[in-house]
Amino acid sequence: MNESALAREQAAPAPGSSSELVLQVEDFTLSFSETAEKNLIDGVSFQVERGKTLCLVGESGCGKSVTSLALMGLLASPPARIRRGRAMFGGRDLFALSEREKADLRGNEIAMIFQEPMTSLNPAFTIGHQIAEGIMRHRHLSKAEARAEALKMLQIVRIPAAESRLDAYPHQLSGGMRQRVMIAMALANRPKLLIADEPTTALDVTIQAQILNLIRQIQEETGTAMILITHDLGVVAEVADHVAVMYAGRIVEQGPVDEIFNDPQHPYTIGLFGSIPTLGRRQGRLATIKGSVPPLELMPKGCRFSPRCPFSDSRCHEQVPPSPLLGPNHRAACWYAPLEQKLGALQ
């Protein structure tokens, strides 16, 4: 089976599934150079269902944010070049849309919450103006009607004294309140898909919990599908329905959140779980994944994790591993999956 066929298989809905697919990404491959021998994003496939949350997980630099920006049509081309693949949303391929079509989708049917609201909000305009601007752009309401909608959104995201905040500037709000404003802006036009890129990283733990709870409640009320990008496995455990683990531009494992947490099957996923601190008295040092992500030009031909993997052999370095179905919608791109069976046979 070639890589493109494998990617289509990985992205295909489970047999008998009746869930409504909002987004289906198949074999997404991207580079930032025409002459690059290896792709920055390579054969990524996943899907998101209505009312469900897919968490993209992985360490910094693995390609999570680049993937989200490509879906939003926010990567400049050139230098970004989509080599192959498609992203089907409402019967349209997001990668094949014109700039005008992308602009009509952004902030309307697809919306994004960025990591740092202080750099995403315009310091020169009031909160009310910035929310109303997107509403007027896509719903063609008057200024008064859009302002009323902006107030309603601030109330929905539970900003206290919402009416007085309409005329406040971003610097007059706390970090948590600014992030609530970003959520209000993203949800103002009732998008079918919400992409949240590390939306709570800059917030303290208490505010983080409030923001995640707020997003989850609104999602349940509206049926919005969500892609949540994070490296925080605690956040994943709290909000995810489905998890896709990325490493060096590829998805190495994906499946239902319970399957991934209870039975991880890729050595990289296992390494991520082993590095999580636990409450109580520490017993020895935290586990670490030896080495570091190699630069793109030094990536092996096969599994990109093979230079750091304790189980790798020559085949791992030379051949791209298959991604067998290990459970309901659970796949791991590893020659040794399922680990218990194959590694046990080697002992």
C-alpha positions as CSV (number, residue, x, y, z in Angstrom):
1,M,0.0,0.0,0.0
2,N,1.4,3.4,-1.0
3,E,1.4,6.4,1.4
4,S,-1.5,8.1,-0.4
5,A,-3.7,5.1,-0.1
6,L,-2.7,4.6,3.5
7,A,-3.6,8.2,4.3
8,R,-7.1,7.8,2.7
9,E,-7.6,4.6,4.8
10,Q,-6.5,6.4,8.0
11,A,-9.0,9.2,7.4
12,A,-11.9,7.1,6.4
13,P,-14.9,6.9,8.8
14,A,-15.3,3.8,10.8
15,P,-17.7,1.2,9.1
16,G,-21.2,1.8,10.2
17,S,-20.4,5.3,11.7
18,S,-23.4,7.6,11.6
19,S,-21.6,10.7,13.0
20,E,-21.7,13.8,10.9
21,L,-18.2,14.6,9.5
22,V,-17.4,18.3,9.5
23,L,-13.8,18.1,8.3
24,Q,-11.9,15.3,6.6
25,V,-8.2,15.8,6.0
26,E,-6.5,13.3,3.7
27,D,-2.8,12.9,3.0
28,F,-2.0,16.6,3.7
29,T,1.6,17.2,2.7
30,L,3.3,20.6,2.8
31,S,6.8,22.0,2.3
32,F,8.4,25.5,2.3
33,S,10.7,24.9,-0.6
34,E,10.3,23.6,-4.1
35,T,13.6,21.8,-3.9
36,A,13.1,20.2,-0.5
37,E,13.6,16.4,-0.6
38,K,11.5,15.9,2.6
39,N,8.2,17.5,3.5
40,L,7.6,19.5,6.6
41,I,4.1,18.1,7.0
42,D,4.0,14.6,5.5
43,G,0.8,12.5,4.8
44,V,-1.3,13.9,7.7
45,S,-4.9,12.5,7.8
46,F,-7.6,13.0,10.4
47,Q,-11.3,13.8,10.7
48,V,-13.5,15.9,13.0
49,E,-17.1,15.2,13.8
50,R,-19.9,17.6,14.7
51,G,-20.0,18.4,18.4
52,K,-16.7,16.5,19.0
53,T,-13.2,17.6,19.9
54,L,-10.0,16.4,18.2
55,C,-6.8,17.2,20.1
56,L,-3.6,17.5,18.1
57,V,-0.8,16.7,20.5
58,G,2.9,16.8,20.3
59,E,6.0,18.8,21.3
60,S,6.8,22.2,20.0
61,G,7.8,22.2,16.3
62,C,6.0,19.0,15.4
63,G,3.7,20.8,12.9
64,K,0.4,21.3,14.8
65,S,0.2,25.0,14.3
66,V,1.3,24.9,10.7
67,T,-1.5,22.4,10.0
68,S,-4.1,24.7,11.6
69,L,-2.8,27.7,9.7
70,A,-3.0,25.8,6.4
71,L,-6.6,24.8,7.2
72,M,-7.4,28.5,7.8
73,G,-5.7,29.6,4.6
74,L,-3.3,31.7,6.6
75,L,0.0,30.4,5.2
76,A,1.6,32.6,2.5
77,S,2.2,30.8,-0.8
78,P,5.0,31.0,-1.6
79,P,6.9,29.9,0.4
80,A,4.3,27.4,1.7
81,R,3.4,24.8,-0.9
82,I,0.8,22.1,-0.5
83,R,2.3,19.1,-2.3
84,R,-0.7,16.8,-2.1
85,G,-3.8,16.0,-0.1
86,R,-7.1,17.6,0.5
87,A,-9.2,19.0,3.4
88,M,-13.0,18.4,2.7
89,F,-15.3,20.8,4.5
90,G,-18.9,21.1,3.5
91,G,-18.2,19.5,0.1
92,R,-15.3,21.9,-0.6
93,D,-11.6,21.3,-0.5
94,L,-10.1,24.0,1.7
95,F,-6.8,23.7,-0.1
96,A,-8.3,24.5,-3.5
97,L,-10.3,27.6,-2.6
98,S,-9.5,31.0,-3.9
99,E,-8.3,33.8,-1.6
100,R,-11.8,35.4,-1.7
101,E,-13.5,32.1,-0.8
102,K,-11.1,31.6,2.1
103,A,-11.8,35.0,3.4
104,D,-15.6,34.3,3.2
105,L,-15.1,31.1,5.3
106,R,-12.7,32.6,7.9
107,G,-14.5,33.9,10.9
108,N,-17.7,32.6,9.6
109,E,-18.0,28.8,9.0
110,I,-14.4,28.2,10.4
111,A,-13.0,30.3,13.2
112,M,-9.8,30.2,15.2
113,I,-8.7,31.1,18.8
114,F,-5.0,32.0,18.9
115,Q,-2.6,31.3,21.8
116,E,-1.9,34.9,22.9
117,P,-4.9,37.2,22.8
118,M,-2.9,40.4,23.5
119,T,-1.1,40.0,20.2
120,S,-4.3,38.9,18.4
121,L,-6.5,41.8,19.5
122,N,-5.9,45.2,17.9
123,P,-4.9,47.6,20.7
124,A,-6.3,50.6,18.8
125,F,-9.9,49.5,18.7
126,T,-12.4,48.7,21.4
127,I,-13.6,45.2,22.2
128,G,-17.1,45.9,21.0
129,H,-15.8,47.3,17.7
130,Q,-13.6,44.2,17.0
131,I,-16.4,41.7,17.7
132,A,-18.9,43.7,15.7
133,E,-16.5,44.0,12.7
134,G,-16.6,40.3,12.0
135,I,-20.4,40.1,12.5
136,M,-20.9,42.9,10.0
137,R,-18.5,41.3,7.5
138,H,-20.3,38.0,7.3
139,R,-23.9,38.7,8.4
140,H,-24.4,42.1,6.9
141,L,-26.0,43.7,9.9
142,S,-26.1,47.4,10.8
143,K,-23.7,48.8,13.3
144,A,-26.4,48.9,16.0
145,E,-27.4,45.3,15.3
146,A,-23.8,44.1,15.3
147,R,-23.1,46.0,18.6
148,A,-26.1,44.3,20.1
149,E,-24.8,40.9,18.9
150,A,-21.4,41.7,20.3
151,L,-22.9,42.4,23.7
152,K,-24.8,39.1,23.5
153,M,-21.6,37.3,22.8
154,L,-19.8,38.9,25.8
155,Q,-22.6,37.8,28.0
156,I,-22.4,34.2,26.5
157,V,-18.7,34.0,27.4
158,R,-19.6,35.3,30.9
159,I,-17.7,38.5,31.0
160,P,-18.9,40.5,34.0
161,A,-20.5,43.9,33.4
162,A,-20.5,43.0,29.7
163,E,-22.1,46.3,28.5
164,S,-19.4,48.4,30.0
165,R,-16.7,46.2,28.5
166,L,-17.9,46.9,25.0
167,D,-16.0,50.2,24.9
168,A,-13.0,48.9,26.7
169,Y,-9.6,48.4,25.0
170,P,-7.7,45.1,25.2
171,H,-5.1,46.5,27.6
172,Q,-7.9,47.3,30.1
173,L,-8.8,43.7,30.5
174,S,-7.1,40.8,32.3
175,G,-5.6,37.9,30.4
176,G,-8.5,35.6,31.1
177,M,-11.0,38.2,30.0
178,R,-9.1,38.9,26.8
179,Q,-9.2,35.2,26.0
180,R,-13.0,35.2,26.6
181,V,-13.2,38.1,24.1
182,M,-11.3,35.9,21.6
183,I,-13.7,33.1,22.1
184,A,-16.6,35.6,21.7
185,M,-15.1,36.8,18.4
186,A,-14.5,33.2,17.2
187,L,-18.1,32.1,18.0
188,A,-20.0,35.2,16.9
189,N,-21.0,33.8,13.6
190,R,-21.8,30.3,14.8
191,P,-19.0,28.5,13.0
192,K,-19.2,24.8,12.2
193,L,-15.5,24.3,13.0
194,L,-13.5,26.0,15.7
195,I,-9.7,25.7,15.8
196,A,-8.1,26.5,19.2
197,D,-4.3,26.8,19.1
198,E,-3.0,26.5,22.7
199,P,-5.9,28.8,24.0
200,T,-4.9,28.5,27.7
201,T,-1.1,28.3,27.7
202,A,-0.6,31.9,28.8
203,L,-3.2,31.6,31.6
204,D,-2.9,30.5,35.2
205,V,-4.4,27.1,36.2
206,T,-7.6,28.4,37.7
207,I,-8.4,30.6,34.7
208,Q,-7.4,27.8,32.3
209,A,-10.0,25.5,33.9
210,Q,-12.6,28.2,33.5
211,I,-11.8,28.8,29.9
212,L,-11.8,25.1,29.0
213,N,-15.1,24.6,30.8
214,L,-16.6,27.6,28.9
215,I,-15.5,26.3,25.5
216,R,-16.9,22.8,26.3
217,Q,-20.3,24.2,27.4
218,I,-20.6,26.4,24.3
219,Q,-19.6,23.5,22.1
220,E,-22.3,21.3,23.7
221,E,-24.9,24.0,23.1
222,T,-24.0,24.8,19.5
223,G,-22.7,21.4,18.2
224,T,-19.5,23.1,16.9
225,A,-16.7,20.7,16.0
226,M,-13.3,21.6,17.5
227,I,-9.6,21.0,16.8
228,L,-7.7,21.8,20.0
229,I,-4.0,22.1,19.6
230,T,-2.0,21.5,22.7
231,H,1.1,19.8,24.3
232,D,-0.7,19.6,27.7
233,L,-1.9,16.0,28.2
234,G,-3.9,17.1,31.2
235,V,-6.0,19.4,29.0
236,V,-6.3,16.5,26.5
237,A,-7.7,14.2,29.2
238,E,-10.3,16.8,30.1
239,V,-11.7,17.9,26.8
240,A,-10.8,15.4,24.0
241,D,-13.0,12.9,22.3
242,H,-10.3,11.9,19.8
243,V,-6.5,12.3,19.9
244,A,-4.0,12.6,17.1
245,V,-0.3,12.5,18.3
246,M,2.1,14.3,15.9
247,Y,5.8,13.9,15.7
248,A,8.1,15.7,13.1
249,G,5.2,16.5,10.7
250,R,3.5,13.1,10.8
251,I,0.7,11.6,12.9
252,V,2.2,8.7,14.6
253,E,-0.9,7.6,16.6
254,Q,-4.6,8.5,16.8
255,G,-7.7,7.1,18.3
256,P,-10.4,7.7,21.0
257,V,-9.0,9.5,24.0
258,D,-9.7,6.5,26.3
259,E,-7.8,4.2,23.9
260,I,-4.8,6.5,23.7
261,F,-4.5,7.0,27.4
262,N,-5.2,3.5,28.5
263,D,-3.4,1.6,25.7
264,P,-0.8,3.8,23.9
265,Q,0.8,1.8,21.1
266,H,3.5,4.1,19.6
267,P,6.8,4.5,21.5
268,Y,6.6,8.3,21.1
269,T,3.2,8.4,22.7
270,I,4.4,6.2,25.6
271,G,7.4,8.5,26.0
272,L,5.0,11.5,26.3
273,F,3.0,9.8,29.0
274,G,6.1,8.8,30.9
275,S,7.3,12.4,31.2
276,I,4.1,13.6,33.0
277,P,4.7,14.6,36.6
278,T,2.4,13.0,39.1
279,L,1.0,14.1,42.5
280,G,2.5,12.7,45.7
281,R,6.0,11.7,46.6
282,R,8.3,11.5,43.6
283,Q,9.8,8.0,43.0
284,G,13.0,8.7,41.1
285,R,13.5,10.9,38.1
286,L,10.9,11.6,35.4
287,A,11.2,9.6,32.2
288,T,12.6,11.4,29.2
289,I,12.7,10.8,25.5
290,K,16.4,10.6,24.6
291,G,17.8,12.9,21.9
292,S,16.0,15.6,20.0
293,V,14.0,16.0,16.8
294,P,16.5,15.9,13.9
295,P,16.5,18.7,11.3
296,L,14.3,18.1,8.3
297,E,17.3,17.4,6.0
298,L,18.5,14.6,8.4
299,M,15.1,12.9,8.8
300,P,15.4,9.2,8.1
301,K,13.5,7.8,5.1
302,G,11.3,5.6,7.3
303,C,9.8,6.4,10.7
304,R,10.9,9.9,11.7
305,F,11.0,8.8,15.4
306,S,13.4,5.9,14.7
307,P,16.6,7.8,15.7
308,R,15.2,8.2,19.2
309,C,13.2,5.0,19.5
310,P,14.5,2.2,21.8
311,F,12.9,-0.5,19.5
312,S,14.0,0.8,16.1
313,D,15.9,-1.4,13.6
314,S,17.2,-0.9,10.0
315,R,13.7,-1.3,8.6
316,C,12.4,1.5,10.8
317,H,15.1,3.8,9.4
318,E,14.4,2.9,5.8
319,Q,10.7,2.2,5.4
320,V,7.6,4.2,6.3
321,P,5.7,2.0,8.8
322,P,2.1,1.0,8.2
323,S,-0.7,2.2,10.5
324,P,-2.7,-0.9,11.4
325,L,-6.1,-0.6,13.0
326,L,-5.6,-1.7,16.6
327,G,-9.0,-1.0,18.0
328,P,-12.1,1.1,17.2
329,N,-10.6,4.0,15.2
330,H,-7.2,3.4,17.0
331,R,-4.1,3.4,14.7
332,A,-0.4,3.6,15.4
333,A,2.2,4.1,12.7
334,C,4.8,1.6,14.0
335,W,6.3,-1.6,12.6
336,Y,6.0,-3.1,16.1
337,A,2.3,-2.3,16.8
338,P,0.6,-3.9,18.6
339,L,3.6,-3.6,21.0
340,E,2.6,-6.2,23.5
341,Q,2.2,-8.9,20.8
342,K,5.3,-8.2,18.6
343,L,7.7,-7.2,21.3
344,G,6.6,-10.2,23.4
345,A,7.3,-12.5,20.5
346,L,10.9,-11.1,20.3
347,Q,11.7,-12.0,23.9
